[in-house]
Every structure is written in structure tokens, then in C-alpha cells.
Amino acid sequence: MFMRTTLTIDDDLAAIMEREGRRKGLTFKELVNSTLRRGLEREEIGGGRAVVKTRPHAFGFKGGIDLDKLNQLVDELEAEEFSKKNRDSS
């Protein structure tokens, strides 16, 4: 079974597909089908996502410091500095 449809492809991709088709000796239709097939197989096998590995890092903070509140601390320090500058210039 096959389905005939209209597919709009960006110009840059169409140029790549045409070049690859000539290089591999495939028609545009054959190349589009094989490319879609490979892409869909990858989606099924690996979910199509790259594996991201994170490594822990010791930042050297002392115990009891809430790292989630560092942005709040920065905001408070900036507000204090702003307030001090405004008092001094008055």
C-alpha cells in the first residue's frame, strides 16, 4: 500500500536530498522514504533523544547553606547596595 501526498520541503533540505539522491543513485521518492523510515526507527528504538549524563561537583560550600536560595541572597545584596548608594548620594 502507498499513499500519494504533497509534501512541502524547505529549499535547503530539498537541495541536500537531491544531492544525496544523485550520490546514492536513488530517486527523490526512494530517498525520502528511506530517510523517513530510518528516522522513525530511531524514534522507536532510542526515543530520538541523546543521553545526557551529569556529573556531581563539590562546590565547597559549608554545611547549612541552602544552595536554592543563592539567587535570593544575590537579590538582597544588590538591593542593599542600591539602597546604600542612594543614601550616600542624597
Contacts in CASP RR format, 6 or more apart in sequence:
PFRMAT RR
TARGET T0000
AUTHOR 0000-0000-0000
METHOD contacts of the structure
MODEL  1
MFMRTTLTIDDDLAAIMEREGRRKGLTFKELVNSTLRRGLEREEIGGGRA
VVKTRPHAFGFKGGIDLDKLNQLVDELEAEEFSKKNRDSS
7 32 0 8 1.000
9 17 0 8 1.000
17 28 0 8 1.000
17 31 0 8 1.000
17 32 0 8 1.000
17 35 0 8 1.000
18 28 0 8 1.000
20 26 0 8 1.000
20 31 0 8 1.000
21 27 0 8 1.000
21 28 0 8 1.000
21 30 0 8 1.000
21 31 0 8 1.000
24 31 0 8 1.000
26 34 0 8 1.000
42 48 0 8 1.000
59 67 0 8 1.000
61 67 0 8 1.000
END
